[in-house]
Amino acid sequence: MQSFDFSFLKVTPFDVLDVLLVAFILYQLYNLIKGTIAANIFIGLTIICLVYVVVDRLHMRMLSYILGNFMKVGIIAIVVVFQQEIRRFLLLVGKNASFQRNREWWRYFFGKKEAEKNNYARIKPIIDACKTLKQTRTGALIVFVKYYDEQFYQNSCEVLESRISKRLLESIFQKNSPLHDGAVVIAGNRIKSASCILPLTDKTDLPAQFGLRHRAGIGVTEANDATAIIISEETGELSYAKQGKVKINISFAELEKLLNKDF
Protein backbone atom coordinates (compact mmCIF):
# COMPACT_ATOMS: atom_id res chain seq x y z
CA MET A 1 0.00 0.00 0.00
CA GLN A 2 1.44 3.35 -1.06
CA SER A 3 2.02 5.85 1.72
CA PHE A 4 2.24 9.62 1.41
CA ASP A 5 4.86 11.71 3.13
CA PHE A 6 3.47 14.97 4.48
CA SER A 7 6.60 15.90 6.43
CA PHE A 8 7.18 18.88 4.12
CA LEU A 9 4.01 20.48 5.52
CA LYS A 10 5.29 22.17 8.66
CA VAL A 11 2.51 24.25 10.15
CA THR A 12 3.44 26.46 13.07
CA PRO A 13 1.12 28.46 15.36
CA PHE A 14 2.28 31.61 13.57
CA ASP A 15 1.11 30.15 10.24
CA VAL A 16 -2.35 29.59 11.72
CA LEU A 17 -2.34 33.11 13.15
CA ASP A 18 -1.27 34.47 9.76
CA VAL A 19 -4.19 32.77 8.00
CA LEU A 20 -6.67 33.93 10.63
CA LEU A 21 -5.50 37.55 10.41
CA VAL A 22 -5.72 37.55 6.61
CA ALA A 23 -9.21 36.03 6.81
CA PHE A 24 -10.27 38.66 9.36
CA ILE A 25 -8.94 41.52 7.19
CA LEU A 26 -10.68 40.15 4.09
CA TYR A 27 -13.93 39.79 6.04
CA GLN A 28 -13.74 43.39 7.26
CA LEU A 29 -12.98 44.63 3.75
CA TYR A 30 -15.96 42.65 2.44
CA ASN A 31 -18.23 44.31 5.05
CA LEU A 32 -16.94 47.74 4.05
CA ILE A 33 -17.66 47.38 0.32
CA LYS A 34 -20.73 45.12 0.51
CA GLY A 35 -23.72 46.74 -1.16
CA THR A 36 -21.70 49.70 -2.50
CA ILE A 37 -20.42 50.76 -5.92
CA ALA A 38 -16.94 49.79 -4.69
CA ALA A 39 -17.98 46.12 -4.86
CA ASN A 40 -18.66 46.43 -8.59
CA ILE A 41 -15.39 48.30 -9.11
CA PHE A 42 -13.53 45.52 -7.28
CA ILE A 43 -15.15 42.92 -9.53
CA GLY A 44 -14.13 44.97 -12.59
CA LEU A 45 -10.51 45.18 -11.41
CA THR A 46 -10.48 41.42 -10.75
CA ILE A 47 -11.74 40.73 -14.29
CA ILE A 48 -9.03 42.98 -15.77
CA CYS A 49 -6.36 41.10 -13.79
CA LEU A 50 -7.68 37.72 -15.03
CA VAL A 51 -7.80 38.97 -18.62
CA TYR A 52 -4.20 40.18 -18.30
CA VAL A 53 -3.07 36.75 -17.10
CA VAL A 54 -4.85 35.06 -20.03
CA VAL A 55 -3.54 37.39 -22.76
CA ASP A 56 -0.04 37.21 -21.31
CA ARG A 57 -0.12 33.40 -21.45
CA LEU A 58 -1.40 33.54 -25.06
CA HIS A 59 1.40 36.01 -25.98
CA MET A 60 -1.02 38.62 -27.25
CA ARG A 61 1.51 41.44 -27.26
CA MET A 62 -0.66 44.50 -27.78
CA LEU A 63 -3.19 43.66 -25.08
CA SER A 64 -0.39 42.46 -22.80
CA TYR A 65 1.38 45.79 -23.21
CA ILE A 66 -1.75 47.86 -22.52
CA LEU A 67 -2.92 45.83 -19.54
CA GLY A 68 0.65 45.47 -18.26
CA ASN A 69 1.01 49.25 -18.04
CA PHE A 70 -2.31 49.38 -16.22
CA MET A 71 -1.10 46.75 -13.75
CA LYS A 72 2.07 48.76 -13.04
CA VAL A 73 0.02 51.57 -11.59
CA GLY A 74 -2.40 49.16 -9.94
CA ILE A 75 -1.57 50.16 -6.35
CA ILE A 76 -2.01 53.86 -7.12
CA ALA A 77 -5.28 53.13 -8.92
CA ILE A 78 -6.56 51.11 -5.96
CA VAL A 79 -5.71 53.94 -3.53
CA VAL A 80 -7.49 56.51 -5.73
CA VAL A 81 -10.57 54.39 -6.45
CA PHE A 82 -10.99 52.99 -2.94
CA GLN A 83 -9.91 56.03 -0.92
CA GLN A 84 -13.21 56.21 0.99
CA GLU A 85 -13.15 52.48 1.79
CA ILE A 86 -9.49 52.65 2.88
CA ARG A 87 -10.33 55.62 5.11
CA ARG A 88 -13.23 53.71 6.66
CA PHE A 89 -11.05 50.64 7.21
CA LEU A 90 -8.33 52.67 8.94
CA LEU A 91 -10.97 54.37 11.10
CA LEU A 92 -12.32 50.94 12.03
CA VAL A 93 -8.84 49.71 12.98
CA GLY A 94 -8.10 52.85 14.99
CA LYS A 95 -11.45 52.70 16.76
CA ASN A 96 -10.99 49.05 17.74
CA ALA A 97 -7.51 49.82 19.07
CA SER A 98 -8.67 52.89 20.98
CA PHE A 99 -8.68 52.97 24.75
CA GLN A 100 -12.20 54.38 24.54
CA ARG A 101 -13.49 50.86 23.93
CA ASN A 102 -12.54 50.18 27.54
CA ARG A 103 -14.26 53.26 28.88
CA GLU A 104 -16.59 51.11 31.04
CA TRP A 105 -13.56 49.97 33.05
CA TRP A 106 -12.34 53.54 33.42
CA ARG A 107 -15.77 54.62 34.63
CA TYR A 108 -15.84 51.77 37.12
CA PHE A 109 -12.55 52.87 38.70
CA PHE A 110 -12.94 56.63 38.24
CA GLY A 111 -16.47 57.58 39.18
CA LYS A 112 -18.93 55.52 37.20
CA LYS A 113 -22.04 57.12 38.70
CA GLU A 114 -20.75 60.64 38.18
CA ALA A 115 -19.90 59.89 34.54
CA GLU A 116 -23.36 58.46 33.87
CA LYS A 117 -25.00 61.45 35.56
CA ASN A 118 -23.01 63.92 33.45
CA ASN A 119 -23.73 61.95 30.28
CA TYR A 120 -27.48 61.96 30.92
CA ALA A 121 -27.37 65.73 31.39
CA ARG A 122 -25.71 66.01 27.96
CA ILE A 123 -28.11 63.78 26.05
CA LYS A 124 -31.40 64.84 27.71
CA PRO A 125 -31.78 68.07 25.64
CA ILE A 126 -31.12 66.04 22.47
CA ILE A 127 -33.74 63.41 23.31
CA ASP A 128 -36.27 66.09 24.29
CA ALA A 129 -35.65 67.92 21.01
CA CYS A 130 -36.07 64.67 19.06
CA LYS A 131 -39.42 64.07 20.75
CA THR A 132 -40.69 67.45 19.60
CA LEU A 133 -39.30 67.02 16.08
CA LYS A 134 -40.86 63.56 15.80
CA GLN A 135 -44.24 64.82 17.04
CA THR A 136 -44.26 67.70 14.53
CA ARG A 137 -42.74 65.53 11.77
CA THR A 138 -39.88 67.92 11.27
CA GLY A 139 -36.99 66.39 9.33
CA ALA A 140 -33.64 66.46 11.13
CA LEU A 141 -30.12 65.07 10.93
CA ILE A 142 -27.94 65.23 14.05
CA VAL A 143 -24.37 63.94 13.78
CA PHE A 144 -22.13 63.08 16.76
CA VAL A 145 -18.37 63.00 16.22
CA LYS A 146 -15.58 62.18 18.64
CA TYR A 147 -12.98 64.14 16.67
CA TYR A 148 -14.21 67.30 14.95
CA ASP A 149 -12.43 67.59 11.61
CA GLU A 150 -12.67 71.31 10.82
CA GLN A 151 -11.53 70.87 7.23
CA PHE A 152 -14.18 68.19 6.59
CA TYR A 153 -17.16 69.92 8.26
CA GLN A 154 -16.59 73.67 8.17
CA ASN A 155 -16.24 73.89 4.38
CA SER A 156 -20.01 73.58 3.99
CA CYS A 157 -21.32 74.55 7.44
CA GLU A 158 -22.28 77.51 9.54
CA VAL A 159 -20.07 77.52 12.63
CA LEU A 160 -22.03 77.86 15.89
CA GLU A 161 -19.87 76.73 18.83
CA SER A 162 -22.91 76.67 21.11
CA ARG A 163 -23.92 74.65 24.13
CA ILE A 164 -26.38 71.84 23.56
CA SER A 165 -29.92 73.16 23.96
CA LYS A 166 -33.36 71.69 23.23
CA ARG A 167 -34.74 75.00 21.96
CA LEU A 168 -31.71 75.67 19.79
CA LEU A 169 -31.98 72.26 18.10
CA GLU A 170 -35.70 72.73 17.54
CA SER A 171 -35.23 76.21 16.06
CA ILE A 172 -32.45 75.07 13.72
CA PHE A 173 -34.61 72.39 12.11
CA GLN A 174 -37.78 74.48 11.78
CA LYS A 175 -38.78 74.64 8.12
CA ASN A 176 -38.53 78.44 8.01
CA SER A 177 -35.03 78.46 9.52
CA PRO A 178 -32.17 79.27 7.11
CA LEU A 179 -30.13 76.49 8.78
CA HIS A 180 -32.70 73.67 8.60
CA ASP A 181 -31.42 72.22 5.32
CA GLY A 182 -28.43 70.14 6.38
CA ALA A 183 -26.98 68.46 9.45
CA VAL A 184 -26.11 69.63 12.94
CA VAL A 185 -22.71 68.40 14.10
CA ILE A 186 -22.10 67.85 17.82
CA ALA A 187 -18.69 67.15 19.34
CA GLY A 188 -18.00 66.84 23.04
CA ASN A 189 -20.42 69.11 24.86
CA ARG A 190 -20.95 71.62 22.05
CA ILE A 191 -23.00 72.12 18.91
CA LYS A 192 -20.12 72.82 16.55
CA SER A 193 -21.92 73.65 13.33
CA ALA A 194 -25.23 73.53 11.48
CA SER A 195 -26.50 73.36 7.90
CA CYS A 196 -23.72 70.92 7.01
CA ILE A 197 -23.74 69.29 3.58
CA LEU A 198 -22.46 65.74 4.06
CA PRO A 199 -21.27 63.03 1.64
CA LEU A 200 -23.94 60.56 0.54
CA THR A 201 -23.52 56.82 0.90
CA ASP A 202 -22.81 54.71 -2.19
CA LYS A 203 -24.92 51.81 -0.91
CA THR A 204 -27.36 50.48 -3.48
CA ASP A 205 -29.41 48.18 -1.23
CA LEU A 206 -31.12 50.80 0.96
CA PRO A 207 -34.93 50.92 1.39
CA ALA A 208 -36.78 52.94 -1.24
CA GLN A 209 -38.15 55.39 1.37
CA PHE A 210 -34.65 56.57 2.31
CA GLY A 211 -34.06 60.07 0.94
CA LEU A 212 -31.04 62.36 0.92
CA ARG A 213 -31.22 62.91 4.69
CA HIS A 214 -30.89 59.18 5.41
CA ARG A 215 -28.20 58.73 2.76
CA ALA A 216 -26.20 61.61 4.21
CA GLY A 217 -26.55 60.22 7.75
CA ILE A 218 -25.27 56.82 6.64
CA GLY A 219 -22.57 58.34 4.44
CA VAL A 220 -21.00 60.44 7.20
CA THR A 221 -20.74 57.38 9.47
CA GLU A 222 -18.95 55.51 6.67
CA ALA A 223 -16.39 58.26 6.10
CA ASN A 224 -15.81 59.26 9.74
CA ASP A 225 -15.93 57.95 13.28
CA ALA A 226 -19.43 59.32 13.78
CA THR A 227 -22.99 58.37 14.62
CA ALA A 228 -26.16 60.05 13.39
CA ILE A 229 -29.81 60.49 14.35
CA ILE A 230 -32.16 60.84 11.37
CA ILE A 231 -35.77 61.99 11.75
CA SER A 232 -37.98 61.45 8.71
CA GLU A 233 -39.97 64.45 7.53
CA GLU A 234 -42.66 62.22 5.98
CA THR A 235 -43.28 59.79 8.86
CA GLY A 236 -41.48 61.23 11.91
CA GLU A 237 -39.66 57.90 12.20
CA LEU A 238 -36.38 57.85 14.15
CA SER A 239 -33.33 56.13 12.67
CA TYR A 240 -29.83 55.69 14.09
CA ALA A 241 -26.78 55.27 11.85
CA LYS A 242 -23.37 53.95 12.88
CA GLN A 243 -20.46 52.56 10.83
CA GLY A 244 -22.55 52.67 7.67
CA LYS A 245 -25.39 50.62 9.19
CA VAL A 246 -28.77 52.02 10.18
CA LYS A 247 -31.42 51.03 12.72
CA ILE A 248 -34.86 52.25 11.70
CA ASN A 249 -38.00 53.07 13.71
CA ILE A 250 -36.25 53.04 17.09
CA SER A 251 -37.94 54.09 20.33
CA PHE A 252 -36.74 56.87 22.62
CA ALA A 253 -35.67 54.27 25.19
CA GLU A 254 -33.46 52.66 22.51
CA LEU A 255 -32.18 56.08 21.49
CA GLU A 256 -31.17 56.86 25.07
CA LYS A 257 -29.28 53.56 25.35
CA LEU A 258 -27.48 54.15 22.06
CA LEU A 259 -26.49 57.70 22.95
CA ASN A 260 -25.31 56.59 26.42
CA LYS A 261 -23.10 54.00 24.74
CA ASP A 262 -21.72 56.10 21.87
CA PHE A 263 -21.89 59.72 22.97
FENZI-V10221 format. One record per pair of residues at least 4 apart in sequence whose ideal C-beta (glycine too) atoms are under 7 Angstrom apart, sorted by sequence separation. I is the first residue (numbers start at 1). GAP is how many residues later the second one is. D is the distance in whole Angstrom. If there is no record, write none. Layout:
i = <I I>
gap = <GAP GAP>
d = <D D>
This chain:
i = <11 13 14 15 16 17 18 19 20 21 22 23 24 25 26 27 28 29 30 35 37 38 39 40 41 42 43 44 45 46 47 48 49 50 51 52 53 54 60 61 62 63 64 65 66 67 68 73 74 75 76 77 78 79 82 83 84 85 86 87 88 89 90 91 92 93 94 102 103 104 105 106 107 108 111 112 113 114 115 116 117 118 119 120 123 124 125 126 127 128 129 130 131 132 149 150 151 153 165 166 167 168 169 170 173 206 210 212 213 214 215 216 218 219 220 232 250 251 252 253 254 255 256 257 258 259 11 33 34 55 96 107 133 148 154 172 175 186 187 210 221 231 232 241 250 33 162 171 174 186 220 221 240 79 133 172 173 184 185 221 231 239 240 55 56 107 172 185 220 239 33 55 229 230 239 184 240 185 217 229 230 237 238 239 55 172 182 200 237 238 182 183 217 228 181 182 201 227 52 169 179 182 183 200 203 227 240 51 52 126 179 200 214 201 213 238 198 201 240 48 52 200 199 221 242 158 198 199 201 221 48 164 172 198 221 222 168 218 221 199 217 164 214 218 163 164 157 162 218 161 162 160 161 153 160 140 160 183 159 160 138 158 227 138 157 158 129 133 138 157 158 126 128 132 157 125 148 153 154 157 41 125 129 133 143 145 153 156 125 129 143 156 122 141 142 143 144 145 126 143 153 201 38 142 148 38 33 32 32 32 29 28 28 122 141 152 139 141 149 141 143 147 145 146 145 145 144 143 144 143 142 141 142 141 140 139 138 139 139 138 137 134 133 130 137 130 134 134 130 144 144 131 127 130 127 127 95 91 123 126 88 91 88 87 123 123 84 123 119 122 38 37 36 36 35 36 35 35>
gap = <4 4 4 4 4 4 4 4 4 4 4 4 4 4 4 4 4 4 4 4 4 4 4 4 4 4 4 4 4 4 4 4 4 4 4 4 4 4 4 4 4 4 4 4 4 4 4 4 4 4 4 4 4 4 4 4 4 4 4 4 4 4 4 4 4 4 4 4 4 4 4 4 4 4 4 4 4 4 4 4 4 4 4 4 4 4 4 4 4 4 4 4 4 4 4 4 4 4 4 4 4 4 4 4 4 4 4 4 4 4 4 4 4 4 4 4 4 4 4 4 4 4 4 4 4 4 5 5 5 5 5 5 5 5 5 5 5 5 5 5 5 5 5 5 5 6 6 6 6 6 6 6 6 7 7 7 7 7 7 7 7 7 7 8 8 8 8 8 8 8 9 9 9 9 9 10 10 11 11 11 11 11 11 11 12 12 12 12 12 12 13 13 13 13 14 14 14 14 15 15 15 15 15 15 15 15 15 16 16 16 16 16 16 17 17 17 18 18 18 19 19 19 20 20 20 21 21 21 21 21 22 22 22 22 22 22 23 23 23 24 24 25 25 26 27 27 28 28 28 29 29 31 31 32 32 33 33 33 34 34 35 35 35 36 36 36 37 37 37 37 37 38 38 38 38 39 39 39 39 39 40 40 40 40 40 40 40 40 41 41 41 41 42 42 42 42 42 42 43 43 43 43 44 44 44 47 52 53 56 57 60 61 64 67 72 72 74 75 75 76 77 78 79 79 80 81 82 83 83 85 86 87 87 89 91 92 93 93 94 95 96 97 98 99 99 101 102 104 108 118 119 121 125 125 128 129 130 133 133 133 134 134 135 136 136 137 139 140 141 141 164 165 166 167 168 168 169 170>
d = <5 6 6 7 6 6 6 6 6 6 6 6 6 6 6 7 6 7 6 7 6 6 7 6 6 6 6 7 6 6 6 6 7 7 6 6 6 6 6 6 7 6 6 7 7 6 7 6 6 7 6 6 6 6 5 6 6 6 6 6 6 7 6 6 6 6 6 7 6 6 7 6 7 5 6 6 6 6 6 6 7 7 6 6 6 6 6 6 7 7 6 6 6 6 6 5 7 5 7 6 6 6 7 7 7 5 4 6 6 6 6 6 7 6 6 6 4 7 6 7 6 6 6 6 6 5 7 4 6 4 7 4 4 7 6 6 6 6 5 6 5 7 4 4 6 5 6 6 6 7 5 6 7 7 5 5 5 6 5 6 6 5 5 4 5 5 6 5 6 6 6 5 7 4 5 5 6 6 4 6 6 7 7 7 7 6 7 7 5 5 4 4 4 4 6 5 5 7 4 7 4 6 6 4 7 5 7 7 7 7 4 6 5 4 6 6 4 4 5 7 6 5 5 5 7 6 6 7 6 6 7 7 5 5 6 4 7 5 6 6 5 7 6 6 6 6 7 7 6 6 5 5 6 5 7 4 6 7 5 6 5 6 5 7 4 5 5 7 7 7 5 7 5 6 6 5 4 7 6 4 6 6 4 6 5 6 6 6 4 5 7 4 6 4 5 5 5 5 7 7 6 7 6 7 5 5 6 5 5 6 7 7 7 6 5 7 6 6 7 5 6 7 6 5 7 5 6 5 5 5 7 6 4 6 4 6 7 7 3 7 6 6 5 6 4 6 5 6 7 7 5 6 6 7 6 6 6 7 7 7 5 5 7 6 4 7 6 6 6 7 7 5 4 5 5 7 6 4>
